[in-house]
Amino acid sequence: MEKKVKISVLHDKRNNGYFHISIYNRYNFKQYILQDNYIYTFFVIIHFLYKYGIVKIKKKKNVCL
């Protein structure tokens, strides 16, 4: 099964911004913007997805020239 995570920014009826997170096109979550800061909220979402193993973060190997 291919792992797919889609994150999009949307607005509700009251014009409050939120992130819509879709995991495997099966699980859908809504995370409202925290402290009016999109970047902070995005990194909170990424940290949550990394903590539960949905997203893998690869580290670059040091290359000496």
N, C-alpha and C positions, 0 to 999 in steps of 0.2 A: 504494500500500500504506500503510495506516494504521500509524503507529509506536506500539507499545504496549510499555510496560515495567511489569512487576508486581514489587513488592518486598514480601515478607512475612517475619515473624519466626516461626521454628519451633524445636522442640527435638528432638534426636536421642535414641537409646535410652539414652545415658549422661546425659541431661538437660543437655547442652551447648547453649546457644542459638546459632542461626545465622540469617543472612538468606538467603532463597531468592529469587534474581533470575531472572525469566523474561522474555526479550526476544523479542518477536514470537510468543510461544507456541511457539517452536522451539528456542531456546537456553536451557538452564537451568544456573544456577551456584549454588554454595553457598559462602557466606563466613561463617566462624565469627567470633564476637564477639572483637574485639581489645582487650586490656587491660581486660577486663570493663567496657567502655564502649560502650553502644549508639549514642550520638550520634556519637562519634568514628568508629566503624565505618561508620555510615550516610553520613557525609560523605566517607569514603574511597571508598565505592561510587559516590556521586554524582560525585566528582572523576574516577574512572575512566571512568564513562559519558560525562561531558562531554569528556574528553580524546580519546575515540575517536568523537565526533560522534553518539552515540546520543541524548543529552539536550541540548537547547538551553536556555540561560539567557537570558531576555530582561531587559533593563534598562529601568527606567522612565524616561520623559523628565521632566525638571524642568518643573514647571508653576508659573509665577509668578502670584500672585493680585493 
